[in-house]
Amino acid sequence: MTTPSGAAPGSGPGDEAMRMWMAARDRAEAAREATLASDAERERVCELLNRAFSQGRLTPADLDERTSRALTARTHGDLEDVLAGLTPSGTSAMWTQRPDRGFLPRLVFWVVGLLTSPFVLGGSLFVLFGDGVGEKVFGLVLLVVFLPGLIALYRWGHPRH
């Protein structure tokens, strides 16, 4: 069976690119799984297992068995095998969670936010209630200058988990 252009189905340039991408992804995943695990990573897996046990997702026997496997794991692949069934498919809680940034970035956000809020408020007021075109343009300039930096600083100080 052929397509109207005469090519066999499933043999287009997009299919070849997809096969190449999948092969590269598989090679990268195999290399990551073969990477040796550190003691800190083993401890992180044990913390995840304890959390799953406290949520009722593991039995005591399963917790003991998985914890002993985690402590003797040599590679990231071994650690991911220990976490099998505890995380959504395609993701591993061990590799996706980021550590908390702490107090200083949040303090920086609030100090900078308090210093720039009059400019953002003034820009908003100029845009909404300005009499002439010049005042509205000035308000837009204030918003364009101060608001994106404030939003970026917020995302830096308050990361999503």
N, C-alpha and C positions, 0 to 999 in steps of 0.2 A: 504494500500500500504506500502511495506517495502523496505528498501535498500538492496543491495546484502549481507550485513552482517547480515540481519535479524532485524535490529533496525528500529523503526518508524522514518520517516523523521522529522527533527527538534528536536531530542531528544539526540544529541551528547553532549560530555563534554564541547565543546566550546559554545554550546547554553546555557547550564546551567550557565557557567561562565559569559556569556553576560547578562543573566537575573539577576544574582547576582550583577554584576557591575552596571547595569541600576537601580536596586533597591537602591543600596548604593548612587548612584549619585542623585536619586530623594530625598532620605532622607536628604542628605547634602544640596541640593537646597532648600528643604522645611525649613530646619533649618535656612539657610541664609535669606530666604524671611521672616521668622518670627522674625528676629533680629530687634530690635528697631533702627530707623534711628536717626542720630544726626542732630543738626542744620546746621553744616557744610555740611553734605551730602544733606540736603534740598537745601541749597544755591547753591551747585554744580549742582543739577538738574535744578534749575532756570537759572543758567548760560548756561547750555546746551539747555534749551528751548529758551532762548534769541538768542543764536547762530543759532538755527534752524529757528527762525523767521527771523533773518537777512539774512539767505540764501534763504528765500522764501518757506520754507517747512511747515510753519504754518500760518494760518490766524490770524488776531488780536483776533477774538473771541476764537479761539482754544488756542491761547497763554494765554489769561486771564483765561480760564477754567482750563487748565493744570497747570498754575502757582498756582492758588488757591488750586488745588488738591495736588500739591507738598508741599505747605506750611502747609497743614493739614495732610500730610501723617505720619503714625506712624511707619511703618516697611519698610524694603528694598523692599519687594514685592510690597507695595503700590507705592514706588518711581519708580520701574521698570514698573508698569502699566502706570504711567504718561508718561514714555519714549516710550511706545509701538508705533511701526511704525516709529520711528525716527532712530533706529539703525539697523544694519544688524541682521538677525535672529540668535539666539543662542549666541549673545554677547550683552553686555550692555556697552555703552560708559562710564557710570558712574564708573564701576568697573574696566575697563581695562586701562584707561589713568593714566599715572604716572606724578607726578609733575616734573617741570623742575629742574635740579640739580643746576643750577646757574652758577656763574662765576668761583668759586674756583676749581672744578674738571677739568674744561677745562684748567685753568692756570697750574695746576699740570701736565696735559698731555703734554702741550707744553714745559714746562721746562724740564721734564724728556725726552721728545722726542728729544729736542735739545741736551741734554747731551748724549743720547744713539745713536743718528743718526750716528756719526762717526764709532761706532763699527758695526752697521748694514751695513753701506756702505762698510767698510773695509772687513767684512765677505763676502759680495757679490762679491767684487773685488777679494778676495782670491779664492773664488769658481770658478769664471768665468775665471780669468787670471793667477791663480797660476801655477808655473812651475812644482812643484813636488806634490806627494801625500800628504806630510806633510802640505803643504800650503793649499791645498784644504780641508783637514780634519780640520785644524785650522779655516778656513773660515766657515765651517759647524758648528763647535762648537760655534763660535761667533754668528752665526745666530740662533742656537737653544737656546742659553742663553738669547739673548736680544730681538729677534723678538716676541716671544709669550707674554712676559710681556708687550711689547709696544702695541700689538694688544689688550690685555685685558684691559690695561689702557685707550686706545682709546674708547673701548666699555663702560667702566665705565664713562668716562668723557662726552661722546656723546651718551646718550641712544636714542633708537628708540622710536618714539611716535606713 
